[in-house]
């Protein structure tokens, strides 16, 4: 490592290595992230060939995107928890309790005052759920930070306690059906934004990508820092926009099933055309929520002081304390944030099921931890990215979805997911020890 | 950064630790210890491992809370309860263990706890990197790895990050706990040069070591501790290395030194 640096100080950076490493250095693409994308492509193409063309269809990809959202949302928070050398085993149970609270608020409590299908019901329900989740997380965080009980124990207690309380909310009864507006958060035909809005969102995203890259280049120019070569900037713009627009295109060529389209045509007095009515799903609302959560969490982790402290504590808790960081408060805030995200996932989950059950979110804590770890979060603390964890969630869900399409028995599915987790972490360990 | 001579008069010590005691579970780690430090002066705190020098200095830097005693800064009592309070008085510490966060880059470490923020409240990484490049350019012109996590750096480079971190915020009182323990001879010499430069700027430095050879050239005075007590103080020009060794090992105070409560009774 030392040799490389010395030589790089005397030669221009781009002069070394083979074309591929030079390309990676110029574009500053994370090799770990690239490896995950490669693994994802292998899984997708592999299942596509194995199932005889069932996997890479607009329908399956659209479903995959919706199924990934809950774990992806949870994983963004789990990254921060694990980065500070903590763990949260309670999120599945927290999700179950918050789901029950939201179910009761919208289906039993609010209708007494507002009537059924009031346009405010969904918002009041959501706010109640988010507050409940945040408070539960805050409570656990205070015990961990100020009473000094290890997070493993506190959240293991929470794992049992919150699930038990979820049962008590309605003595174990499932709450259904839910408010129609609330259900938009769960996806489906009604919970998608349609083709026009999907393209508008896509174009806004592309503009933001371009503005982001230009302004970062501008900043570095102002202080005379080394910059990426121009071709690399163009490449990143094209790649980012292509990915966004590609995903949107796939979502717009998945059309409503005939039965739903017919009902919609009747309700809106549209004449049924001979060729059939093609209404695009477009991007699903839960996917938009997950992407938004991912962007906000990345912003928190990389652009705010709080995020900087989270990583500093993970790297060296003593140094962080000596630098004057209020490490306990940071811990409390991380767990409160995790509770908030569990409530977001609970909202998506109940809306998708159109019901609140006390078993909701069972084993989610394990899938979330697995997603974060597959996404490059180190259990030793200090390293991890939000994008990696979300991609990890997509990898896990792709495996499960693919095995479902390939008619693999459920018990075997668990065996495969377990094995993939271990192999992924092993490969990561090898990668890390090489890069030192 | 250049002119730090703000103390009321040259006769007022910059720092005065008076009768400091602290015990951990019945063991008197520091027992009634008093030391002082004047602007532009280097005072070496010497003693065996476990003599209490690191503990005493951690009380000054706010890492430990004293059981009794007083801390005076510029002749006025100072209220230091945690590292944040100490920083308000311009006290900066470079720890033996190189208290840096390994997983983030040099700029993030330099500004840890005191980040520069943009008008929207977000981290201004570019501004932080710019001033890091400037400070590191002064301290260690060979330093170029601004974008890499600190764990990828050599011991000397990490040490220069730790020192840059301390002087970046206009320290008036610098505590260096075994600053050269992890370094090779060339890097040790670099740190020595740096200490002389900081001295010229009027910064008072507490240098902690258990190796007298390390500090004899740099220090103006030595204070020796043994079993939590101060054996005595002496100007380095008044004593020989052997006499100081006698203070460290036996607690025997040479004639030109001022004995403390821990001095050997004869």
Interface residues (C-beta under 8 A of the other chain):
Chain A: X1 X2 X5 X9 X219 X220 X222 X223 X225 X299 X302 X303 X304 X305 X308 X311 X312 X313 X314 X315 X316 X318 X319 X320 X321 X322 X323 X324 X325 X382 X383
Chain B: X61 X63 X82 X83 X84 X87 X93 X95 X97 X99 X100 X101 X102 X103 X104 X108 X112 X113 X114 X115 X117 X121 X122 X123 X126 X127 X129 X130 X144 X145 X149 X152 X154
